[in-house]
């Protein structure tokens, strides 16, 4: 059975909206986009490189998929992230997109997305990494499909924005299995559910 790992940037108050760029996600008139960029350092680069270097596939929600698909295919081949992201198998959970999807090696999940992900997890050696995709992650949590969270927690409080762990969302008991601290004060914390998840 394969594992599903959530990898995402968060502020101290749990905001995950629009970490990379000002115009990444303006929903709710969010004006603090790009908040994660000033904190990037070599430690984060090494963790990111290690994460994408692992075998397996990527899983995206529609919004994050479209953002990635508009950027990474145009990056030069000598960019190690571009090479991996462009060549890696990508699965997309969406009720509005239709195939063929524009980014190479992309497959639209058919039917109920949570059932489709559970079936993917049943395959051996097919680990899945979710980047961003907050609404999808919340659905995965409700379905008890997340095996690990890699949270890049930034020393920043925004007070507004879409959060990973929202009010009224799923509850979970987690255990800390690894931590790293960057030179810019970001804590990279890896958690696993206390109770094993089942597909």
C-alpha positions as a LaTeX table, in Angstrom:
\begin{tabular}{lrrr}
\hline
Residue & $x$ (\AA) & $y$ (\AA) & $z$ (\AA) \\
\hline
Unk1 & 0.00 & 0.00 & 0.00 \\
Unk2 & 1.24 & 3.46 & $-0.88$ \\
Unk3 & 1.34 & 6.55 & 1.31 \\
Unk4 & $-0.09$ & 10.02 & 0.81 \\
Unk5 & 1.98 & 12.98 & 2.01 \\
Unk6 & 0.72 & 16.54 & 2.31 \\
Unk7 & 3.45 & 19.15 & 1.80 \\
Unk8 & 2.47 & 22.78 & 2.34 \\
Unk9 & 3.53 & 26.22 & 3.53 \\
Unk10 & 1.70 & 27.69 & 6.52 \\
Unk11 & 1.83 & 30.81 & 8.65 \\
Unk12 & 1.74 & 30.54 & 12.44 \\
Unk13 & $-2.01$ & 31.14 & 12.31 \\
Unk14 & $-2.45$ & 28.36 & 9.76 \\
Unk15 & $-2.92$ & 30.41 & 6.58 \\
Unk16 & $-1.86$ & 28.59 & 3.43 \\
Unk17 & $-3.38$ & 30.91 & 0.83 \\
Unk18 & $-1.16$ & 32.33 & $-1.90$ \\
Unk19 & 2.31 & 31.69 & $-0.44$ \\
Unk20 & 4.30 & 32.03 & $-3.67$ \\
Unk21 & 3.11 & 35.17 & $-5.48$ \\
Unk22 & 0.91 & 38.25 & $-4.99$ \\
Unk23 & $-1.62$ & 37.18 & $-7.64$ \\
Unk24 & $-1.57$ & 33.46 & $-6.88$ \\
Unk25 & $-4.94$ & 33.37 & $-5.10$ \\
Unk26 & $-6.95$ & 36.55 & $-4.50$ \\
Unk27 & $-10.10$ & 34.87 & $-3.19$ \\
Unk28 & $-11.72$ & 36.84 & $-0.39$ \\
Unk29 & $-9.78$ & 39.95 & $-1.48$ \\
Unk30 & $-6.61$ & 38.43 & $-0.02$ \\
Unk31 & $-3.80$ & 40.95 & $-0.40$ \\
Unk32 & $-0.86$ & 39.24 & 1.31 \\
Unk33 & 0.11 & 36.88 & $-1.49$ \\
Unk34 & 3.78 & 35.96 & $-1.79$ \\
Unk35 & 4.34 & 35.87 & 1.97 \\
Unk36 & 6.54 & 32.75 & 1.89 \\
Unk37 & 9.10 & 33.98 & $-0.65$ \\
Unk38 & 11.26 & 36.07 & 1.75 \\
Unk39 & 11.81 & 33.03 & 3.97 \\
Unk40 & 13.25 & 30.70 & 1.33 \\
Unk41 & 16.79 & 29.50 & 2.07 \\
Unk42 & 19.07 & 26.56 & 1.28 \\
Unk43 & 17.54 & 24.38 & 4.01 \\
Unk44 & 14.09 & 24.77 & 2.47 \\
Unk45 & 15.57 & 24.18 & $-0.98$ \\
Unk46 & 17.16 & 20.94 & 0.19 \\
Unk47 & 13.92 & 19.73 & 1.79 \\
Unk48 & 11.95 & 20.61 & $-1.35$ \\
Unk49 & 14.50 & 18.87 & $-3.56$ \\
Unk50 & 14.40 & 15.78 & $-1.36$ \\
Unk51 & 10.62 & 15.71 & $-1.49$ \\
Unk52 & 10.32 & 15.93 & $-5.26$ \\
Unk53 & 13.19 & 13.50 & $-5.78$ \\
Unk54 & 11.20 & 10.66 & $-4.23$ \\
Unk55 & 9.45 & 8.24 & $-6.53$ \\
Unk56 & 5.72 & 8.37 & $-6.82$ \\
Unk57 & 3.10 & 10.70 & $-8.22$ \\
Unk58 & 1.71 & 14.11 & $-7.42$ \\
Unk59 & $-1.87$ & 14.89 & $-6.54$ \\
Unk60 & $-3.42$ & 18.30 & $-7.12$ \\
Unk61 & $-6.69$ & 20.12 & $-6.70$ \\
Unk62 & $-7.88$ & 22.09 & $-9.70$ \\
Unk63 & $-6.68$ & 25.55 & $-8.63$ \\
Unk64 & $-3.14$ & 24.49 & $-7.68$ \\
Unk65 & $-2.88$ & 22.32 & $-10.79$ \\
Unk66 & $-3.76$ & 25.23 & $-13.06$ \\
Unk67 & $-1.23$ & 27.48 & $-11.32$ \\
Unk68 & 1.55 & 24.92 & $-11.62$ \\
Unk69 & 0.61 & 24.05 & $-15.21$ \\
Unk70 & 0.83 & 27.70 & $-16.23$ \\
Unk71 & 4.38 & 28.03 & $-14.88$ \\
Unk72 & 6.47 & 24.86 & $-14.76$ \\
Unk73 & 6.23 & 23.68 & $-18.39$ \\
Unk74 & 7.85 & 26.95 & $-19.50$ \\
Unk75 & 10.84 & 26.66 & $-17.18$ \\
Unk76 & 14.25 & 25.60 & $-18.57$ \\
Unk77 & 15.18 & 21.93 & $-18.49$ \\
Unk78 & 18.22 & 22.64 & $-16.31$ \\
Unk79 & 15.88 & 23.63 & $-13.48$ \\
Unk80 & 15.81 & 20.46 & $-11.35$ \\
Unk81 & 12.31 & 21.15 & $-10.04$ \\
Unk82 & 10.94 & 21.71 & $-13.54$ \\
Unk83 & 12.44 & 18.47 & $-14.81$ \\
Unk84 & 10.86 & 16.45 & $-12.01$ \\
Unk85 & 7.49 & 18.20 & $-12.00$ \\
Unk86 & 7.11 & 18.04 & $-15.77$ \\
Unk87 & 8.05 & 14.36 & $-16.01$ \\
Unk88 & 6.30 & 13.05 & $-12.89$ \\
Unk89 & 2.85 & 11.48 & $-13.07$ \\
Unk90 & 0.23 & 13.97 & $-11.90$ \\
Unk91 & $-3.33$ & 13.21 & $-10.78$ \\
Unk92 & $-5.92$ & 15.98 & $-10.63$ \\
Unk93 & $-9.11$ & 16.08 & $-8.57$ \\
Unk94 & $-11.58$ & 18.38 & $-10.30$ \\
Unk95 & $-15.28$ & 18.51 & $-11.12$ \\
Unk96 & $-14.80$ & 21.13 & $-13.85$ \\
Unk97 & $-11.65$ & 20.23 & $-15.82$ \\
Unk98 & $-11.84$ & 17.92 & $-18.82$ \\
Unk99 & $-9.26$ & 15.75 & $-20.52$ \\
Unk100 & $-6.93$ & 16.11 & $-22.24$ \\
Unk101 & $-5.23$ & 18.11 & $-19.52$ \\
Unk102 & $-2.62$ & 20.61 & $-20.75$ \\
Unk103 & 0.37 & 19.59 & $-18.63$ \\
Unk104 & 2.28 & 16.46 & $-19.64$ \\
Unk105 & 1.70 & 13.25 & $-17.67$ \\
Unk106 & $-1.54$ & 14.57 & $-16.12$ \\
Unk107 & $-4.56$ & 12.39 & $-15.45$ \\
Unk108 & $-7.98$ & 13.56 & $-14.33$ \\
Unk109 & $-9.44$ & 11.42 & $-11.55$ \\
Unk110 & $-12.75$ & 9.91 & $-12.61$ \\
Unk111 & $-15.82$ & 9.64 & $-10.42$ \\
Unk112 & $-15.58$ & 10.27 & $-6.70$ \\
Unk113 & $-12.13$ & 11.76 & $-6.06$ \\
Unk114 & $-11.72$ & 10.24 & $-2.59$ \\
Unk115 & $-12.56$ & 6.76 & $-3.89$ \\
Unk116 & $-10.11$ & 7.27 & $-6.76$ \\
Unk117 & $-7.35$ & 8.34 & $-4.35$ \\
Unk118 & $-8.05$ & 5.36 & $-2.10$ \\
Unk119 & $-7.66$ & 3.09 & $-5.12$ \\
Unk120 & $-4.36$ & 4.75 & $-6.03$ \\
Unk121 & $-3.12$ & 4.16 & $-2.49$ \\
Unk122 & $-3.88$ & 0.47 & $-2.86$ \\
Unk123 & $-1.23$ & 0.22 & $-5.56$ \\
Unk124 & 2.26 & $-0.68$ & $-4.33$ \\
Unk125 & 5.08 & 1.82 & $-4.80$ \\
Unk126 & 2.79 & 4.63 & $-5.89$ \\
Unk127 & 3.22 & 7.18 & $-3.11$ \\
Unk128 & 1.35 & 10.44 & $-3.62$ \\
Unk129 & 2.51 & 13.96 & $-2.69$ \\
Unk130 & $-0.01$ & 16.78 & $-2.41$ \\
Unk131 & 1.37 & 20.28 & $-2.93$ \\
Unk132 & $-0.87$ & 23.13 & $-1.77$ \\
Unk133 & $-4.45$ & 22.23 & $-2.76$ \\
Unk134 & $-6.08$ & 23.20 & 0.53 \\
Unk135 & $-9.65$ & 22.19 & $-0.27$ \\
Unk136 & $-8.46$ & 18.84 & $-1.57$ \\
Unk137 & $-6.38$ & 18.27 & 1.58 \\
Unk138 & $-9.40$ & 18.96 & 3.76 \\
Unk139 & $-11.38$ & 16.36 & 1.81 \\
Unk140 & $-8.51$ & 13.87 & 2.14 \\
Unk141 & $-8.43$ & 14.46 & 5.89 \\
Unk142 & $-12.17$ & 13.82 & 6.21 \\
Unk143 & $-11.70$ & 10.58 & 4.27 \\
Unk144 & $-8.79$ & 9.55 & 6.54 \\
Unk145 & $-6.41$ & 9.25 & 3.58 \\
Unk146 & $-3.44$ & 11.36 & 4.75 \\
Unk147 & $-0.44$ & 9.41 & 6.04 \\
Unk148 & 1.94 & 12.30 & 6.67 \\
Unk149 & 2.01 & 16.09 & 6.87 \\
Unk150 & 5.16 & 18.06 & 6.05 \\
Unk151 & 4.31 & 21.56 & 7.25 \\
Unk152 & 6.63 & 24.48 & 6.55 \\
Unk153 & 5.55 & 26.80 & 9.35 \\
Unk154 & 6.64 & 30.40 & 8.76 \\
Unk155 & 7.23 & 32.91 & 11.60 \\
Unk156 & 4.43 & 35.12 & 10.39 \\
Unk157 & 0.86 & 35.88 & 11.49 \\
Unk158 & $-1.45$ & 37.21 & 8.77 \\
Unk159 & $-4.76$ & 37.28 & 10.62 \\
Unk160 & $-6.66$ & 36.61 & 7.41 \\
Unk161 & $-6.68$ & 34.11 & 4.58 \\
Unk162 & $-7.68$ & 30.55 & 3.88 \\
Unk163 & $-6.35$ & 28.13 & 6.48 \\
Unk164 & $-5.38$ & 24.49 & 6.17 \\
Unk165 & $-7.11$ & 23.52 & 9.41 \\
Unk166 & $-10.33$ & 25.49 & 9.29 \\
Unk167 & $-13.00$ & 25.93 & 11.96 \\
Unk168 & $-15.40$ & 23.02 & 11.87 \\
Unk169 & $-12.93$ & 20.87 & 9.95 \\
Unk170 & $-11.75$ & 17.36 & 10.70 \\
Unk171 & $-9.95$ & 16.65 & 13.95 \\
Unk172 & $-6.78$ & 14.56 & 14.08 \\
Unk173 & $-4.30$ & 13.38 & 16.68 \\
Unk174 & $-0.79$ & 13.68 & 15.25 \\
Unk175 & 2.68 & 12.73 & 16.40 \\
Unk176 & 5.80 & 14.69 & 15.52 \\
Unk177 & 8.33 & 12.50 & 13.70 \\
Unk178 & 10.86 & 15.06 & 12.44 \\
Unk179 & 11.75 & 18.76 & 12.64 \\
Unk180 & 14.18 & 21.03 & 10.86 \\
Unk181 & 14.67 & 24.76 & 11.35 \\
Unk182 & 15.76 & 27.03 & 8.53 \\
Unk183 & 18.07 & 30.03 & 8.78 \\
Unk184 & 15.02 & 32.29 & 8.36 \\
Unk185 & 13.06 & 30.79 & 11.25 \\
Unk186 & 10.78 & 28.45 & 9.33 \\
Unk187 & 10.07 & 25.23 & 11.21 \\
Unk188 & 9.66 & 22.24 & 8.92 \\
Unk189 & 7.61 & 19.84 & 10.99 \\
Unk190 & 6.67 & 16.34 & 9.88 \\
Unk191 & 3.63 & 14.76 & 11.52 \\
Unk192 & 1.90 & 11.43 & 11.15 \\
Unk193 & $-1.57$ & 10.46 & 12.36 \\
Unk194 & $-1.51$ & 8.58 & 15.66 \\
Unk195 & $-3.89$ & 6.00 & 14.30 \\
Unk196 & $-2.85$ & 4.39 & 11.00 \\
Unk197 & $-4.97$ & 5.50 & 8.10 \\
Unk198 & $-6.69$ & 3.03 & 5.86 \\
Unk199 & $-7.41$ & 3.33 & 2.17 \\
\hline
\end{tabular}
